[in-house]
């Protein structure tokens, strides 16, 4: 329980949130020597690195279970500061820096400098990223310098940063130590008796002159930052000046690493890593800013990717990510300079158009649709469908939140209007993907349709059932789009048990795809059951005998015959006689004996007249 009105409740979803932030910042956090912590808004720790555990003395699992979170790691004074920081972040989501006193697990105090930045995880939950620097030693060094001037040179020699000890009246250098990495910062090596201003770049001298006067006047430390360009690029320095009686200690600290981490964190707090677009936080900030300005008319377009879940479930999340990136590129290329586009949800994008009337908005919507059509012509295997909706406000005092809601409703109506069309195009793209991978061929599908049609007629099925059976022949293997090609290209005897279980998944995947498309919904269960065996040894349900739909029993015989009599990547084609011999071996086990007998009886006609219409 936190004081001051804060309460930390255990939220098991926090582990997923922490994993997402950890995924984004793996280079900056896990491998960083600087202590880093990710917390929920009320302070509960959801992620940290080993450097933080070393600093505070707790095991990582103990920190995650600590109900008081960061507050439980603070001294009484540090706790008050922590509450103020969290309260400020709650009202203003912007980076903030403060000195906070922490308590080591053994009880001693650690004075830290904390830079905290609001970030969003993959599920768009707000988290705080803390970059923590232990300044205890630095503070102790400064205190010792104040109280023990005679030991100053010895103490400063231990400090790793570049430092200079100056006479406070004349500004001449009395002692110094230069970090070897700073060889381009101070080109002069013999500094005894020189003035520091003669050894530094002019722009540094200008900043230091004012800071020197401030520290001398107030008697306390003063600092500034500046950027130094060298052969390796930009290097960032923090320069602190601390008066000690008649001396001035000047310390140059290279903070380039911290700057890069902060820049990365600031980017992540405002941008979507996958698409490179702005994220929801940025969009909401822009909306608030535009509401405070006299922009009218103002418009918002809401875009939603159609069928993204279906693509993720069938082709995998890599394909879904590729679809999101395609959508982002289309949107980005359709806008004017100054328009704001952001990914605000998993499959949802928002566009803010200042000073835009109906003609402008409809023109942008038209360019988006043209961009989608062009993308689908160029890359038909991964169909992109975007539902659009927009709303316009002519009133400069109107709430853009209301405009957003109206645009979202408009988008939803558009999605409902062409929901089935999008899924049909996605299925068509999936079949093209199978064909491109040579997992199915148009010739095989056409031959299979003819075989099952003639066999179904001979067994007395009506026209409706025959029509559905032809659909089954065409789409029964569509679920293979969700299985790795290298596994599917193997012969059954070459599959490991794990690979065979993976192959079996294509029945469930195909069933789920068919259920999502009205035209295929009637054969969805047949797609699931088309690998069942007459003796119950098939998959995935273990049905047997007449529990298996007749259509599936017909397809099983025709499909195996056509595959055997045509060359595969792992074997040569069988003759018709050899294929029949193999089929007979499966009578009563894999195949319905009656269906197989009918098929063999019709086979001479099927082989002699394969292209004749029934």
C-alpha positions as CSV (number, residue, x, y, z in Angstrom):
1,X,0.0,0.0,0.0
2,X,1.3,3.4,-1.0
3,X,0.8,6.5,1.1
4,X,-0.7,9.7,-0.5
5,X,-3.6,7.9,-2.1
6,X,-1.6,5.4,-4.2
7,X,-2.4,1.7,-4.2
8,X,-0.5,-1.0,-6.0
9,X,-2.6,-4.0,-7.0
10,X,-1.1,-7.1,-8.4
11,X,-1.7,-7.3,-12.2
12,X,-0.5,-10.5,-13.8
13,X,-0.8,-8.9,-17.2
14,X,2.2,-6.8,-16.1
15,X,4.5,-9.7,-17.0
16,X,3.4,-9.5,-20.7
17,X,3.7,-5.7,-20.7
18,X,7.2,-5.9,-19.2
19,X,8.2,-8.5,-21.9
20,X,7.1,-6.1,-24.6
21,X,9.1,-3.2,-23.3
22,X,12.0,-5.6,-22.7
23,X,11.7,-6.8,-26.3
24,X,12.0,-3.2,-27.6
25,X,14.9,-2.2,-25.3
26,X,16.9,-5.4,-25.1
27,X,20.1,-3.7,-26.4
28,X,19.5,-0.6,-24.2
29,X,18.4,-2.3,-21.0
30,X,19.5,-5.9,-20.5
31,X,23.0,-5.3,-21.7
32,X,23.3,-1.8,-20.2
33,X,25.7,-1.2,-17.4
34,X,23.4,1.6,-16.2
35,X,20.7,0.5,-13.8
36,X,17.3,0.5,-15.5
37,X,13.8,-0.2,-14.2
38,X,10.3,-0.4,-15.8
39,X,7.4,0.3,-13.6
40,X,3.6,0.6,-13.8
41,X,2.2,4.1,-13.1
42,X,1.7,3.3,-9.4
43,X,5.2,2.1,-9.0
44,X,5.0,-1.7,-9.2
45,X,8.2,-3.0,-10.9
46,X,7.6,-5.1,-14.0
47,X,11.1,-5.3,-15.4
48,X,14.7,-4.3,-14.4
49,X,18.2,-5.2,-15.4
50,X,21.0,-6.9,-13.5
51,X,22.7,-3.5,-13.0
52,X,19.8,-2.3,-10.9
53,X,19.7,-5.5,-8.9
54,X,23.4,-5.1,-8.1
55,X,22.8,-1.4,-7.1
56,X,20.0,-2.1,-4.7
57,X,21.0,-5.6,-3.4
58,X,17.8,-7.5,-4.2
59,X,17.2,-10.5,-6.4
60,X,15.2,-9.7,-9.5
61,X,12.3,-12.0,-8.5
62,X,12.1,-10.3,-5.1
63,X,11.7,-6.9,-6.8
64,X,8.9,-8.2,-9.0
65,X,7.0,-9.5,-6.0
66,X,7.5,-6.3,-3.9
67,X,3.9,-5.0,-3.4
68,X,5.2,-1.4,-2.6
69,X,7.2,-1.4,-5.8
70,X,9.8,1.4,-6.1
71,X,8.3,3.1,-3.1
72,X,9.5,0.2,-0.9
73,X,13.0,0.8,-2.1
74,X,13.1,4.5,-1.0
75,X,14.2,6.2,2.2
76,X,11.6,8.4,3.9
77,X,12.9,11.5,2.0
78,X,13.3,9.5,-1.2
79,X,9.7,8.3,-0.8
80,X,8.3,11.8,-0.7
81,X,10.2,12.7,-3.9
82,X,9.0,9.5,-5.6
83,X,5.4,10.3,-4.8
84,X,5.8,13.8,-6.3
85,X,7.5,12.3,-9.5
86,X,4.7,9.8,-10.0
87,X,2.0,12.4,-9.3
88,X,3.6,14.7,-11.9
89,X,3.9,11.9,-14.5
90,X,0.2,11.1,-13.9
91,X,-0.8,14.6,-14.9
92,X,1.9,15.3,-17.5
93,X,3.2,12.4,-19.5
94,X,6.6,13.8,-20.3
95,X,10.2,12.9,-19.3
96,X,11.2,14.1,-15.8
97,X,14.4,14.0,-13.8
98,X,14.9,14.0,-10.0
99,X,17.3,13.0,-7.3
100,X,15.8,10.2,-5.2
101,X,17.4,8.5,-2.2
102,X,17.1,4.7,-2.2
103,X,17.8,2.1,0.5
104,X,20.1,-0.8,-0.2
105,X,18.8,-4.2,0.9
106,X,21.4,-4.0,3.7
107,X,20.0,-0.7,4.9
108,X,22.4,1.9,3.7
109,X,21.3,4.9,1.6
110,X,22.1,5.3,-2.1
111,X,21.6,8.8,-3.6
112,X,20.5,8.4,-7.2
113,X,19.7,10.6,-10.2
114,X,16.6,9.3,-11.9
115,X,15.5,10.1,-15.4
116,X,12.0,8.7,-16.0
117,X,10.2,8.5,-19.3
118,X,6.6,7.3,-20.0
119,X,6.5,4.5,-22.7
120,X,3.8,2.4,-24.2
121,X,4.1,-1.4,-24.4
122,X,2.8,-3.6,-27.2
123,X,-0.7,-3.7,-25.8
124,X,-0.7,0.2,-25.4
125,X,-0.5,0.1,-21.6
126,X,1.3,3.0,-20.0
127,X,4.6,2.2,-18.3
128,X,7.5,4.3,-16.9
129,X,11.1,3.6,-17.8
130,X,13.6,4.7,-15.1
131,X,17.3,5.3,-15.9
132,X,19.1,5.4,-12.6
133,X,22.6,6.8,-12.0
134,X,24.2,6.2,-8.6
135,X,25.5,9.6,-7.6
136,X,26.4,8.7,-4.1
137,X,30.1,8.5,-4.8
138,X,30.0,11.8,-6.7
139,X,28.2,13.6,-3.8
140,X,30.6,12.1,-1.3
141,X,33.5,13.2,-3.4
142,X,32.2,16.8,-3.4
143,X,31.6,16.7,0.3
144,X,35.1,15.5,1.0
145,X,36.5,18.2,-1.3
146,X,34.7,20.8,0.8
147,X,35.9,19.4,4.1
148,X,39.4,18.1,3.2
149,X,41.0,20.5,0.7
150,X,44.5,19.1,1.5
151,X,43.4,15.6,0.1
152,X,41.8,17.0,-3.0
153,X,44.4,16.1,-5.6
154,X,44.7,12.5,-4.3
155,X,40.9,12.0,-4.3
156,X,40.4,13.4,-7.8
157,X,43.1,11.1,-9.2
158,X,40.8,8.2,-8.4
159,X,37.9,9.7,-10.3
160,X,37.6,8.2,-13.8
161,X,36.3,11.4,-15.4
162,X,38.4,14.2,-16.9
163,X,38.9,16.9,-14.2
164,X,40.7,20.1,-13.7
165,X,41.6,21.9,-10.4
166,X,41.7,25.6,-10.9
167,X,42.7,28.6,-8.9
168,X,39.4,30.3,-8.3
169,X,40.9,33.8,-8.6
170,X,43.1,33.5,-11.6
171,X,41.5,30.5,-13.4
172,X,44.9,28.9,-13.9
173,X,45.2,25.1,-13.9
174,X,46.8,23.7,-10.7
175,X,46.1,20.0,-11.3
176,X,44.4,17.8,-13.9
177,X,43.7,14.4,-15.1
178,X,42.4,13.7,-18.6
179,X,40.5,10.5,-19.6
180,X,42.4,9.0,-22.6
181,X,39.1,8.8,-24.4
182,X,38.8,12.6,-24.3
183,X,42.0,13.2,-26.3
184,X,40.1,15.4,-28.8
185,X,38.4,17.4,-26.1
186,X,41.6,19.0,-24.7
187,X,44.4,19.1,-27.2
188,X,47.0,20.5,-24.8
189,X,48.9,18.2,-22.5
190,X,51.2,20.5,-20.5
191,X,48.6,22.5,-18.6
192,X,50.5,23.6,-15.5
193,X,50.1,27.3,-15.1
194,X,47.9,27.7,-18.1
195,X,44.4,29.1,-18.1
196,X,41.7,26.5,-18.9
197,X,40.0,28.9,-21.3
198,X,43.1,28.7,-23.5
199,X,42.8,24.9,-23.8
200,X,39.2,24.4,-24.7
201,X,37.0,25.0,-27.8
202,X,35.6,28.6,-27.8
203,X,32.0,27.4,-27.5
204,X,32.8,25.5,-24.3
205,X,34.7,28.5,-22.9
206,X,31.7,30.8,-23.4
207,X,29.4,28.4,-21.5
208,X,32.0,27.8,-18.8
209,X,32.6,31.5,-18.2
210,X,29.0,32.1,-17.1
211,X,28.8,28.8,-15.1
212,X,32.1,29.6,-13.4
213,X,30.6,33.0,-12.2
214,X,27.4,31.3,-11.0
215,X,29.2,28.7,-9.0
216,X,31.6,31.3,-7.5
217,X,28.7,33.6,-6.6
218,X,26.4,30.9,-5.0
219,X,29.1,28.7,-3.5
220,X,27.4,25.6,-4.8
221,X,27.9,23.3,-7.8
222,X,26.7,24.4,-11.2
223,X,26.7,22.5,-14.5
224,X,26.0,22.6,-18.2
225,X,26.0,20.2,-21.2
226,X,27.4,20.6,-24.6
227,X,28.1,18.5,-27.7
228,X,31.5,17.8,-29.1
229,X,32.1,16.6,-32.7
230,X,35.0,14.3,-33.3
231,X,35.9,11.6,-35.8
232,X,33.5,9.2,-34.2
233,X,30.6,11.6,-34.4
234,X,28.8,13.5,-31.7
235,X,29.8,13.1,-28.0
236,X,27.8,14.6,-25.2
237,X,29.5,16.0,-22.1
238,X,28.2,17.1,-18.8
239,X,30.5,19.7,-17.2
240,X,30.2,20.4,-13.5
241,X,32.0,23.2,-11.6
242,X,32.3,22.9,-7.8
243,X,33.9,25.6,-5.7
244,X,36.1,24.4,-2.8
245,X,37.3,27.4,-0.8
246,X,39.9,29.1,-3.1
247,X,39.7,26.3,-5.7
248,X,37.3,25.3,-8.5
249,X,36.9,21.7,-9.5
250,X,35.8,21.2,-13.1
251,X,34.7,17.7,-14.1
252,X,33.9,16.6,-17.7
253,X,31.7,13.6,-17.8
254,X,31.0,11.8,-21.1
255,X,27.2,11.1,-21.1
256,X,26.9,10.0,-24.7
257,X,25.7,6.6,-23.8
258,X,23.0,7.9,-21.5
259,X,21.9,10.4,-24.2
260,X,21.6,7.7,-26.8
261,X,19.5,5.6,-24.4
262,X,17.3,8.5,-23.6
263,X,16.9,9.4,-27.3
264,X,15.9,5.8,-28.0
265,X,13.4,5.8,-25.1
266,X,11.9,9.1,-26.3
267,X,11.5,7.6,-29.7
268,X,9.8,4.5,-28.3
269,X,7.4,6.7,-26.3
270,X,6.1,8.5,-29.4
271,X,6.6,6.0,-32.3
272,X,5.4,2.6,-33.3
273,X,8.5,0.4,-33.7
274,X,7.0,-1.9,-36.3
275,X,5.6,0.6,-38.8
276,X,7.7,3.7,-38.0
277,X,4.5,5.7,-37.6
278,X,3.6,7.8,-34.6
279,X,1.8,5.9,-31.8
280,X,-1.3,6.6,-29.8
281,X,0.4,8.7,-27.2
282,X,1.8,11.1,-29.9
283,X,-1.6,11.2,-31.7
284,X,-3.5,12.1,-28.5
285,X,-0.9,14.8,-27.7
286,X,-1.4,16.2,-31.2
287,X,-5.2,16.2,-30.8
288,X,-4.9,18.2,-27.5
289,X,-2.6,20.7,-29.2
290,X,-4.9,21.2,-32.2
291,X,-7.9,21.6,-29.9
292,X,-6.1,24.5,-28.3
293,X,-5.4,26.2,-31.6
294,X,-8.0,27.9,-34.0
295,X,-7.8,25.2,-36.7
296,X,-11.1,24.7,-38.7
297,X,-12.2,22.7,-40.3
298,X,-10.4,19.8,-38.7
299,X,-10.9,16.2,-39.8
300,X,-10.1,12.7,-38.6
301,X,-9.9,9.5,-40.7
302,X,-10.0,6.2,-38.9
303,X,-8.6,3.2,-40.8
304,X,-8.8,-0.5,-39.8
305,X,-7.0,-3.4,-41.4
306,X,-9.5,-6.1,-42.6
307,X,-8.8,-9.7,-41.8
308,X,-5.5,-9.2,-39.8
309,X,-6.4,-11.8,-37.3
310,X,-7.1,-14.3,-40.1
311,X,-3.7,-13.6,-41.6
312,X,-2.0,-13.9,-38.2
313,X,-3.8,-17.3,-37.5
314,X,-3.0,-18.8,-40.9
315,X,0.2,-17.3,-42.2
316,X,1.7,-16.3,-38.9
317,X,2.5,-13.0,-37.2
318,X,5.4,-12.3,-39.5
319,X,2.9,-12.1,-42.4
320,X,0.5,-10.0,-40.2
321,X,3.4,-7.6,-39.4
322,X,4.2,-7.3,-43.1
323,X,0.5,-6.5,-43.8
324,X,0.6,-3.7,-41.2
325,X,3.8,-2.3,-42.7
326,X,2.2,-2.3,-46.2
327,X,-0.8,-0.5,-44.8
328,X,1.4,2.1,-43.1
329,X,3.3,2.7,-46.3
330,X,0.0,3.3,-48.2
331,X,-1.3,5.7,-45.6
332,X,2.0,7.6,-45.4
333,X,2.2,8.1,-49.1
334,X,-1.4,9.3,-49.4
335,X,-1.2,12.3,-47.0
336,X,-0.2,15.9,-47.3
337,X,2.8,17.6,-45.6
338,X,1.8,18.3,-42.0
339,X,-0.9,15.7,-41.7
340,X,-0.6,13.3,-38.7
341,X,-0.9,9.5,-39.1
342,X,-0.5,7.2,-36.1
343,X,-1.0,3.5,-35.3
344,X,-3.4,3.7,-32.4
345,X,-4.2,0.0,-31.9
346,X,-3.3,-3.5,-33.1
347,X,-5.0,-3.1,-36.5
348,X,-6.2,0.5,-36.3
349,X,-4.7,3.7,-37.6
350,X,-5.9,7.3,-37.2
351,X,-5.2,10.4,-39.4
352,X,-5.5,14.0,-38.2
353,X,-6.1,16.5,-41.0
354,X,-5.9,20.2,-39.9
355,X,-7.6,22.8,-42.1
356,X,-9.3,20.2,-44.3
357,X,-12.8,20.4,-45.8
358,X,-14.8,17.6,-47.3
359,X,-13.1,17.8,-50.7
360,X,-9.7,17.4,-49.2
361,X,-10.7,14.5,-46.9
362,X,-12.5,12.6,-49.7
363,X,-9.4,13.1,-52.0
364,X,-7.2,11.6,-49.3
365,X,-9.6,8.6,-48.8
366,X,-9.6,8.1,-52.6
367,X,-5.7,8.1,-52.7
368,X,-5.7,5.6,-49.9
369,X,-8.0,3.3,-51.8
370,X,-6.0,3.7,-55.0
371,X,-2.9,2.9,-53.0
372,X,-4.5,-0.3,-51.6
373,X,-5.6,-1.4,-55.1
374,X,-2.1,-0.8,-56.5
375,X,-0.5,-2.7,-53.7
376,X,-2.8,-5.7,-54.2
377,X,-2.1,-5.7,-58.0
378,X,1.6,-5.7,-57.3
379,X,1.5,-8.2,-54.4
380,X,-1.7,-10.4,-54.8
381,X,-0.4,-13.1,-52.5
382,X,-0.9,-11.0,-49.3
383,X,-4.2,-9.1,-49.8
384,X,-4.5,-5.8,-48.1
385,X,-8.0,-4.5,-47.2
386,X,-8.6,-1.2,-45.3
387,X,-11.9,0.0,-44.0
388,X,-12.2,3.8,-43.9
389,X,-14.3,6.3,-42.0
390,X,-14.0,10.0,-41.5
391,X,-15.7,12.9,-39.8
392,X,-15.2,16.7,-40.2
393,X,-15.7,19.6,-37.7
394,X,-16.3,23.2,-38.9
395,X,-16.4,24.5,-35.4
396,X,-13.0,25.7,-34.0
397,X,-14.4,25.0,-30.4
398,X,-15.6,21.5,-31.2
399,X,-14.1,18.6,-29.3
400,X,-11.9,16.4,-31.6
401,X,-12.8,13.5,-29.3
402,X,-16.4,13.7,-30.7
403,X,-15.0,13.9,-34.2
404,X,-12.9,10.8,-33.5
405,X,-15.9,8.9,-32.3
406,X,-17.9,9.9,-35.4
407,X,-15.1,8.8,-37.7
408,X,-14.8,5.5,-35.9
409,X,-18.5,4.8,-36.3
410,X,-18.2,5.7,-40.0
411,X,-15.3,3.3,-40.4
412,X,-17.3,0.5,-38.7
413,X,-20.1,0.9,-41.2
414,X,-17.6,0.7,-44.0
415,X,-16.2,-2.5,-42.5
416,X,-19.6,-4.1,-42.2
417,X,-20.4,-3.2,-45.8
418,X,-17.5,-5.2,-47.4
419,X,-16.6,-7.7,-44.7
420,X,-17.3,-10.8,-46.8
421,X,-15.5,-9.3,-49.9
422,X,-12.3,-8.8,-48.0
423,X,-12.2,-12.4,-46.7
424,X,-12.9,-13.8,-50.1
425,X,-9.9,-11.9,-51.5
426,X,-7.8,-13.1,-48.6
427,X,-8.7,-16.7,-49.3
428,X,-7.9,-16.2,-53.0
429,X,-4.5,-14.8,-51.9
430,X,-3.9,-17.8,-49.7
431,X,-4.6,-20.2,-52.5
432,X,-2.2,-18.3,-54.7
433,X,0.4,-18.6,-52.0
434,X,-0.1,-22.4,-51.9
435,X,0.2,-22.5,-55.7
436,X,3.4,-20.4,-55.6
437,X,4.9,-22.9,-53.0
438,X,3.8,-25.8,-55.3
439,X,1.8,-27.2,-52.4
440,X,-1.3,-27.4,-54.6
441,X,-1.7,-27.0,-58.3
442,X,-4.6,-25.9,-60.5
443,X,-4.3,-29.2,-62.5
444,X,-4.6,-31.3,-59.4
445,X,-7.7,-29.4,-58.3
446,X,-9.4,-29.6,-61.7
447,X,-8.7,-33.4,-61.9
448,X,-9.9,-33.9,-58.4
449,X,-13.1,-32.0,-59.1
450,X,-13.8,-34.3,-62.1
451,X,-13.1,-37.5,-60.1
452,X,-15.3,-36.6,-57.1
453,X,-18.1,-35.3,-59.3
454,X,-18.4,-38.6,-61.3
455,X,-18.0,-40.7,-58.2
456,X,-20.7,-38.6,-56.4
457,X,-23.1,-39.0,-59.3
458,X,-22.6,-42.7,-59.4
459,X,-23.3,-42.8,-55.6
460,X,-26.6,-40.9,-56.0
461,X,-25.6,-37.5,-54.5
462,X,-27.8,-34.5,-55.5
463,X,-26.6,-31.4,-57.3
464,X,-26.3,-29.3,-54.1
465,X,-24.1,-31.9,-52.5
466,X,-22.0,-32.3,-55.6
467,X,-21.5,-28.5,-55.8
468,X,-20.3,-28.5,-52.1
469,X,-18.1,-31.5,-52.9
470,X,-16.4,-29.5,-55.7
471,X,-15.7,-26.7,-53.2
472,X,-14.2,-29.3,-50.8
473,X,-12.0,-30.6,-53.6
474,X,-10.7,-27.0,-54.3
475,X,-10.2,-25.8,-50.7
476,X,-9.7,-28.9,-48.6
477,X,-5.9,-28.2,-48.2
478,X,-6.1,-24.4,-47.7
479,X,-5.0,-24.9,-44.1
480,X,-1.5,-25.8,-45.4
481,X,-0.7,-22.1,-45.7
482,X,-0.2,-22.2,-41.9
483,X,2.4,-25.0,-42.1
484,X,6.1,-24.7,-42.9
485,X,6.8,-25.6,-46.5
486,X,9.9,-27.7,-45.7
487,X,7.7,-30.0,-43.6
488,X,4.9,-30.3,-46.2
489,X,7.4,-31.2,-48.9
490,X,8.5,-34.3,-47.0
491,X,7.1,-37.8,-47.6
492,X,4.9,-39.1,-44.7
493,X,7.5,-41.7,-43.8
494,X,10.2,-39.0,-43.4
495,X,8.3,-36.9,-40.9
496,X,9.2,-36.9,-37.2
497,X,6.4,-37.3,-34.7
498,X,6.6,-33.6,-33.9
499,X,6.4,-32.7,-37.6
500,X,3.5,-35.0,-38.2
501,X,1.6,-33.3,-35.4
502,X,2.4,-30.0,-37.0
503,X,1.0,-31.3,-40.4
504,X,-2.2,-32.4,-38.7
505,X,-2.9,-28.7,-37.7
506,X,-3.7,-27.8,-41.3
507,X,-7.2,-29.4,-40.8
508,X,-8.0,-27.0,-38.0
509,X,-6.5,-24.0,-39.7
510,X,-8.5,-24.8,-42.9
511,X,-11.7,-25.2,-40.9
512,X,-11.2,-21.8,-39.2
513,X,-10.5,-20.1,-42.6
514,X,-13.6,-21.6,-44.2
515,X,-15.8,-20.5,-41.2
516,X,-14.8,-16.9,-41.8
517,X,-16.0,-16.9,-45.4
518,X,-19.7,-17.3,-46.0
519,X,-19.3,-19.2,-49.3
520,X,-17.1,-21.8,-47.6
521,X,-18.8,-22.0,-44.2
522,X,-20.9,-25.0,-45.3
523,X,-17.8,-27.2,-45.9
524,X,-15.8,-26.0,-42.9
525,X,-16.4,-29.2,-40.9
526,X,-15.6,-31.3,-44.0
527,X,-12.3,-29.6,-44.3
528,X,-11.6,-30.5,-40.7
529,X,-12.6,-34.2,-41.2
530,X,-11.1,-34.9,-44.7
531,X,-8.2,-36.9,-43.2
532,X,-10.4,-39.3,-41.1
533,X,-10.0,-43.0,-41.7
534,X,-12.7,-45.7,-42.0
535,X,-11.2,-47.6,-39.1
536,X,-10.9,-44.6,-36.8
537,X,-7.1,-44.2,-37.1
538,X,-7.2,-40.9,-39.0
539,X,-7.0,-37.4,-37.6
540,X,-7.9,-35.0,-36.1
541,X,-11.1,-36.3,-34.4
542,X,-10.6,-40.1,-34.8
543,X,-14.0,-40.6,-36.5
544,X,-14.7,-44.0,-38.0
545,X,-17.1,-45.6,-40.4
546,X,-20.2,-43.7,-41.3
547,X,-19.4,-41.1,-38.6
548,X,-17.3,-39.6,-41.4
549,X,-19.3,-37.6,-43.9
550,X,-19.8,-39.3,-47.2
551,X,-18.3,-36.3,-49.0
552,X,-15.0,-36.7,-47.1
553,X,-14.9,-40.5,-47.8
554,X,-15.3,-39.8,-51.5
555,X,-12.7,-37.1,-51.5
556,X,-10.2,-39.4,-49.6
557,X,-10.2,-42.0,-52.4
558,X,-10.1,-39.6,-55.3
559,X,-7.4,-37.4,-53.7
560,X,-5.0,-40.3,-52.9
561,X,-5.5,-41.8,-56.4
562,X,-4.7,-38.5,-58.1
563,X,-1.7,-37.9,-56.0
564,X,-0.3,-41.4,-56.5
565,X,-0.7,-41.2,-60.3
566,X,1.2,-37.9,-60.7
567,X,4.8,-37.2,-59.9
568,X,5.6,-35.6,-56.5
569,X,8.7,-33.9,-55.3
570,X,9.6,-37.0,-53.2
571,X,8.7,-39.8,-55.7
572,X,7.8,-40.7,-59.3
573,X,4.2,-41.3,-60.5
574,X,2.4,-44.6,-60.1
575,X,0.7,-46.3,-63.0
576,X,-3.1,-46.6,-62.7
577,X,-2.8,-50.3,-61.9
578,X,-0.2,-49.7,-59.2
579,X,-2.3,-47.0,-57.7
580,X,-5.4,-49.3,-57.6
581,X,-3.3,-52.0,-55.9
582,X,-2.3,-49.5,-53.2
583,X,-5.8,-48.3,-52.8
584,X,-7.1,-51.9,-52.3
585,X,-4.6,-52.3,-49.4
586,X,-6.4,-49.4,-47.6
587,X,-9.9,-50.8,-48.1
588,X,-11.6,-51.1,-44.7
589,X,-8.8,-49.3,-43.0
590,X,-8.2,-45.9,-44.6
591,X,-11.0,-46.0,-47.2
592,X,-14.7,-46.8,-47.1
593,X,-14.9,-50.2,-48.9
594,X,-18.1,-49.3,-50.8
595,X,-16.8,-46.0,-52.0
596,X,-13.5,-47.6,-53.1
597,X,-15.3,-50.4,-54.9
598,X,-17.5,-47.8,-56.8
599,X,-14.4,-45.8,-57.7
600,X,-12.5,-48.8,-59.0
601,X,-15.5,-49.8,-61.1
602,X,-15.7,-46.3,-62.6
603,X,-11.9,-46.0,-63.1
604,X,-11.7,-47.2,-66.7
605,X,-14.2,-44.4,-67.7
606,X,-12.4,-41.9,-65.6
607,X,-9.0,-42.7,-67.1
608,X,-10.2,-42.8,-70.7
609,X,-12.3,-39.6,-70.5
610,X,-10.7,-37.4,-67.8
611,X,-11.9,-34.2,-69.3
612,X,-15.5,-35.1,-70.2
613,X,-18.2,-33.2,-68.4
614,X,-20.5,-35.4,-66.3
